[in-house]
C-alpha cells in the first residue's frame, strides 16, 4: 500500500469514478471499504492523515453505550451491540473484550447498576462479551486495587469491547486498497466541481507534498468530513446552513499504577451528567471523557482547563491515589460531529445517531455516528450513493468481511499485536537490520522497524503520522514522543528519500504539535 501508487492512479484517471469520498476518518474509510467490496470503483481524499481528526481520539471502546441506554435510546444500543460483535469477529487482533468495574459507594447502587447493566448484557444476547455480575467489596478491590476503599459497598462487573482506533483505521484503509479502492492522504479538497445541471460531479484536491492540483470526477460524491463536514457542504453551497452541534471531549493518559489491574473502571455519573471511563490501554490508563459545546472546529483542539479539572476531580473521588496534573503523560481532545439540536439542548444529551442528507447539489453528506456503528453507516451510505449515481445494484458485503491483519491467535501482551498477521513481516524487518531492532525510547515498546513499515506499507509521510497514529506514542507519553522525534525523522527520511532540511522541518513541526499534549504546569 504505497502512496505513490495511489497518487499515480488519480493522475492517470481519464474516466469518472463511481464514488469519490471526501474524508478519511472511520466513516469515510468505511464507505471506501463497503464500496470496494461491492465492486464499485471508489477514490477517497483525506485532507490530513487518515484518522488525524476525530477517529484517532476516541475513548477506544467498541460498545453499545451505557449512557445511551440510560437516555432510553434502546435502538442505538442494540444496533451498536450487534456491530460490536461483527467487528470483533472481523478484526480480532484489534477488538477485544474488556471487563469493567462499576464501584458502588451507596447501598442502593449495586442493585440499581446491576439491573441496568444486566439489561445492557441481555440486549447483546448470544453476541455478548461476558456475563454481568454483582460482586463484593473484596472482589472489587482485588480487581481494581487502586479503588478508594472507604465506603465501598461492592461493585458491578460487566463486559464491553476495546480497540485501538487509529490502528483499526489503517487496517481498514489496507482492506479497501486490497479490494481495489484508491485512497490518498495529505490531499485536501479545495473545491467541488459541478455539471451543467448544478450537480456535484467531482472534486479538486491539492497534493500537500508537491502542491499539484488533482482533478477527480465521479458519478456521486460522498461527504464524510466528520467535524469538517459543514465546510465541505459549503464548497457546494456557500449558503449551506449548519448541520452539526459540535462538541469536544478530552482524555488524560496516566501511568498504569493508577488502576493497578486489568479491569477498567466506569464512573456512572460525573457532576456534568456523563459517565467517565478509566481504562487500561497499551500499558497505561486512559481516562475520559467530557462533553463541551464548541463554536469553532479546529484542526488541533486543546483540552480546556475546566475539562482537565473535571476528569482529575472525578478520578480523585474514586481512586485511592488522586492523580495530579503532573501525573498526566499525555492529554488530547477530539471533536464529535453531533447532529444539530436546538440551542437549548445540552450536547451531552444528544445521542450518537447519524443522518444521511442529499443536498440540492446531489452531494451526499453523512453527519453524526460513532466508531462502533461505522460499518452499518457506511453500508447505508453506499446503498444511497449507488441510487443517487445510477450505479448497478450490488448487495453489501462487509458483514463478514475480514479486516486486513485478521488474526485471532495474537496475544494482547505482544507489542506487535496491533499489526495482526503483519507482525511476522515487521519482526523480519527488525531482524534484517540491528538499527531497526532498537527501541525508539525506553518508556515505550516501539522499534525502528515500525517506522519503516509505516512508511513503506501504511502510507505514513510525516513524523506525526508515525508517532501519533501508526504507533500511539504521542497519545501514550508526549514527552517520550518528543524524544523519539529526531530518530523517527531520520528513519523516515531514509525510507522516503528526504534530505537533512526535511528532517529538521519535521522535528520542529512535530515538537509544536506534541507540546499541545502536555498540560501547562
Buried (B, 14 or more C-beta within 10 A) or exposed (E): BEBEEBBEBBEEBEEBBBBBBBBBBBBBBBBBBBBBBBBBBBBBBBBBBBBBBBBBBBBBBBBBBBBBBBBEBEEBBBBBBBBBBBBBBBBBBBBBEBBBBBBBBEEEBBEBBBEBBBEBBEBBEEBBBBEBBBBEBEBBBEBBBBBBEEEBBBBBBBBBBBBBBBBBBBBBBBBBBEBBBBBBBBBBBEBBBBEEEEBBBBBBBBBBEEEEEBEBBBBBBBBBBBBBBBBBBBBBBEEBEEBBBBBBBBBBBBBBEBBBBEBBBBBBEBEBEBBBBBBBBBBBBBBBBBBBBBEEBEEEBBBBEEBBEBBBEBBBEBBBEBBEBEBBBBBBBBBBBBBBBEEEEEBBEBBBBBEBBBBEBBBBBBBBBBBBBBBBBBBBBBBBBBEBBEBEEBEBBBBEBBBBBBBEEBEEEEBBBBBBBBBEBBBEBBEEEEBBBEEBBEBBBBBBBBBBBBBBBBBBBBBBBBBBBBBBBBBBBBBBBBBBBBBBBBBBBBBBEBEEEBBEBBBEBBBEBBEBBBBEE
